[in-house]
Amino acid sequence: MSDRPSAVRRGPWWARTILAAALSVCALAGAVRLVVPATAGPHGEPPGVRRQLAFLRSALDAGAGDEAQRLFPEGFFFLHALYGLSWVELGTREPPGERAEALREARWALERLDSPAGRAPFSAGLVPPHGVFYRGWSNWLRGGVLSLQPEGRRDPAELRRFEAGSAAIGAAFGAATSPFLEAYPGQAWPVDSTVAVASLRLHDALLPPRFGRTVHDWLREVRERLDPRTGLLPHRADPVTGEPAEVARGTSQSMIQRFLVDIDPAFAAEQYTRFRDRYVVTPLGLGPAVREYPEGLDGPADVDSGPLPLGVSLSATAVTLGAAQVHGDAPLAEALAGYGELAGLPVGTPWTKRYAFGLLPIGDSFLAWSKTARPWVAEVPAPPPASVAWWWRAPLLTVLAVVGVVPWLPALRRSRKARAVRCGGWRSAGGRGGRG
């Protein structure tokens, strides 16, 4: 009878102790993830990316592409394209004789883009066929596959398809009244045309140049149609005139800044600085993040941006890591990567690594692609002035320290009271003994 109340009292105490220990371990793990470098810059291989790609390949084999397609219109396409592009990025970091795995996986992804499932969302009646989104990204990946092959030993069929695809894109821009071609009937997003034009620059870097005039004219027309509020390429444009139809947004800007450096490094540097100044923020003072809309303006979330807590888009934040890296902005790239390691809840094994418990493989594909980012045509630019303070981790580490310590405070108070009682008892006992 006397033992049962004691056991009941001990139960909650042990539960509180286990909870406190779990919170402390999580806080310590978070601090380690925040401090250990998560990116290796545009020349090294970032830690964990090969394990990410191993997870992605298993997810794709299990139908993740079809699942992503149910979430948004380009889900199947994007998941395979980013998987292939990440392998190209890794392959270009390896000696030519050690690129077999990267070439095999990138080709596999490209075959999936060329399949009926890859083309299904896109209209064959557009110019170029299937629209500029499909053509631009496919051509970029096809050029990447060729870049993994030694010059003079490139697959002739792949070479012909790249040349034909580039010619179709070039002809479409030459015939258009707008620098922003349609991705879907009656709809044009400037980011899609940016990818397509970058693929023309890649063509001229790999093969005899033929699209210099097309690129020059595109840049001139783009400069005449910038978003008046931000001075950046707009998020959406009129498909006939190219005039801005929607303010620049973080989800598209983060990609535009990734590709623009390979089109015109000087214009890209100007655009990147504008983007960083207007969209990169530190909500609540806790780490850098990227707004979907420029500061001072709020708008609705959509399937591309995801939820917008405090105006921040997690997808834009992840992709901006790659944009910062191709612009030589190491402080911002490292900060975004470190923040992602903390907030992304990565789960690793010796063979795989996944973020957010692997619930959204499309997020893993964007992160892998961003961590491996570097220019394909241009040189890595001189770093811009740093926008991230060296002590940016301090507020987050302080929060983690509080999370790790606060659960132990009740136990410390109980221990202090118990010592005080014991000390009081000893003093009382000593006093009685002295009077006796």
Long-range contacts (C-beta under 8 A, 24 or more apart in sequence): 16-407, 16-410, 16-411, 17-411, 19-407, 20-407, 20-408, 20-411, 23-403, 23-404, 23-407, 24-404, 24-405, 24-407, 24-408, 26-403, 26-404, 27-400, 27-401, 27-403, 27-404, 28-400, 28-404, 30-342, 30-400, 31-397, 31-400, 31-401, 33-338, 33-341, 33-342, 33-346, 34-338, 34-339, 34-341, 34-342, 34-393, 34-396, 34-397, 34-400, 35-338, 35-393, 35-397, 36-341, 37-334, 37-337, 37-338, 38-334, 38-337, 38-338, 38-340, 38-341, 38-371, 39-321, 39-325, 39-333, 39-334, 39-337, 39-371, 41-325, 41-330, 41-333, 42-325, 42-326, 42-328, 42-373, 42-374, 42-375, 42-380, 43-93, 43-374, 43-380, 44-93, 45-90, 45-93, 45-372, 46-337, 46-371, 46-372, 48-346, 48-348, 48-353, 49-86, 49-90, 49-368, 49-371, 49-372, 50-90, 51-348, 51-349, 51-351, 51-352, 51-353, 52-86, 52-352, 52-353, 52-354, 52-364, 52-367, 52-368, 53-83, 53-86, 53-87, 53-90, 53-105, 53-368, 54-351, 54-352, 55-352, 55-353, 55-354, 55-358, 55-361, 55-364, 56-83, 56-361, 56-364, 56-365, 56-368, 57-83, 57-105, 58-352, 59-358, 59-361, 59-364, 60-361, 64-361, 64-362, 65-112, 65-117, 66-117, 68-361, 68-362, 69-117, 69-121, 71-303, 71-362, 72-303, 72-304, 73-121, 74-121, 74-133, 75-362, 76-112, 76-117, 76-118, 76-120, 76-121, 77-113, 77-118, 77-121, 77-134, 77-137, 78-362, 78-365, 79-361, 79-362, 79-365, 80-109, 80-112, 80-113, 80-118, 81-109, 81-113, 81-137, 81-138, 81-141, 82-365, 82-366, 82-368, 82-369, 83-109, 83-365, 83-368, 84-108, 84-109, 84-110, 84-113, 84-141, 84-144, 84-145, 85-109, 85-140, 85-141, 85-144, 85-369, 86-365, 86-368, 86-369, 86-372, 88-141, 88-144, 88-145, 88-147, 88-148, 89-369, 89-372, 89-373, 89-374, 90-372, 91-148, 92-147, 92-148, 92-374, 92-376, 96-150, 99-148, 102-148, 103-145, 103-148, 103-149, 106-141, 106-144, 106-145, 106-148, 107-145, 109-141, 110-138, 110-141, 110-142, 110-145, 113-137, 113-138, 113-141, 114-138, 122-183, 122-184, 123-184, 123-185, 125-185, 126-181, 126-182, 126-183, 126-184, 126-185, 127-172, 127-175, 127-176, 127-181, 127-182, 128-168, 128-169, 128-171, 128-172, 128-181, 129-168, 131-181, 131-182, 131-183, 131-184, 131-192, 132-169, 132-172, 132-181, 132-182, 132-183, 132-188, 132-192, 132-193, 132-196, 133-183, 133-184, 133-189, 133-192, 133-195, 134-183, 135-165, 135-168, 135-169, 135-172, 135-196, 136-169, 136-192, 136-193, 136-195, 136-196, 136-197, 136-198, 136-199, 137-195, 138-165, 139-165, 139-166, 139-169, 139-196, 139-199, 139-203, 140-195, 140-198, 140-199, 140-202, 143-199, 143-202, 143-203, 143-206, 143-376, 144-202, 144-376, 146-206, 147-202, 147-206, 147-376, 159-207, 162-203, 162-206, 162-207, 163-203, 163-207, 165-199, 166-199, 166-200, 166-203, 166-211, 169-196, 169-199, 169-200, 170-200, 170-210, 170-211, 170-214, 173-197, 173-214, 173-217, 173-218, 174-214, 177-240, 177-241, 177-242, 178-221, 178-237, 178-238, 178-239, 178-240, 178-241, 178-242, 179-218, 179-221, 179-222, 179-225, 179-242, 180-225, 180-237, 180-239, 180-242, 181-239, 182-239, 186-239, 187-236, 187-239, 188-236, 188-237, 188-238, 188-239, 188-242, 189-235, 189-236, 189-237, 189-252, 190-222, 190-233, 190-234, 190-235, 190-236, 190-237, 190-252, 190-256, 191-233, 191-235, 191-252, 191-253, 191-255, 191-256, 193-218, 194-233, 194-255, 194-256, 194-259, 194-260, 194-263, 195-255, 195-259, 197-259, 197-263, 198-259, 198-260, 198-262, 198-263, 198-376, 198-377, 201-262, 201-263, 201-377, 202-262, 202-376, 202-377, 205-376, 205-377, 215-263, 215-264, 219-263, 219-264, 219-267, 223-267, 229-294, 229-297, 230-274, 230-278, 230-294, 231-274, 232-256, 232-271, 232-274, 232-275, 232-278, 233-271, 247-293, 247-294, 247-297, 247-299, 248-275, 248-294, 249-292, 249-293, 249-299, 249-305, 249-316, 250-279, 250-290, 250-291, 250-292, 250-293, 250-305, 250-313, 250-316, 250-317, 250-320, 251-292, 251-304, 251-305, 251-313, 251-315, 251-316, 251-319, 252-304, 253-279, 253-316, 254-290, 254-316, 254-317, 254-319, 254-320, 254-322, 254-323, 255-319, 255-323, 257-320, 257-323, 257-326, 257-327, 258-319, 258-322, 258-323, 258-326, 258-373, 261-326, 261-327, 261-375, 261-378, 261-381, 262-375, 262-376, 262-377, 262-378, 265-378, 265-379, 265-381, 268-327, 268-381, 269-327, 269-381, 269-384, 272-323, 272-327, 272-329, 272-384, 273-384, 275-323, 276-329, 276-332, 276-384, 276-387, 277-387, 279-316, 279-320, 280-320, 280-332, 280-387, 281-311, 281-312, 282-392, 283-309, 283-310, 283-311, 283-312, 284-310, 285-395, 286-395, 286-396, 286-399, 287-335, 287-338, 287-339, 287-342, 287-343, 287-392, 287-393, 287-395, 287-396, 288-317, 288-332, 288-335, 288-336, 288-339, 288-388, 288-392, 289-317, 289-339, 290-316, 290-317, 290-320, 291-316, 292-316, 314-363, 315-363, 315-366, 318-363, 318-366, 318-367, 318-370, 319-366, 319-370, 320-370, 321-367, 321-370, 321-371, 321-373, 322-369, 322-370, 322-371, 322-372, 322-373, 323-373, 325-370, 325-371, 325-373, 325-374, 326-373, 326-374, 326-375, 326-380, 327-381, 327-383, 327-384, 328-380, 328-381, 328-382, 328-383, 328-384, 329-383, 329-384, 329-386, 329-387, 330-383, 331-386, 331-387, 331-388, 331-390, 332-386, 332-387, 332-388, 335-388, 335-392, 337-371, 338-393, 339-396, 340-367, 342-396
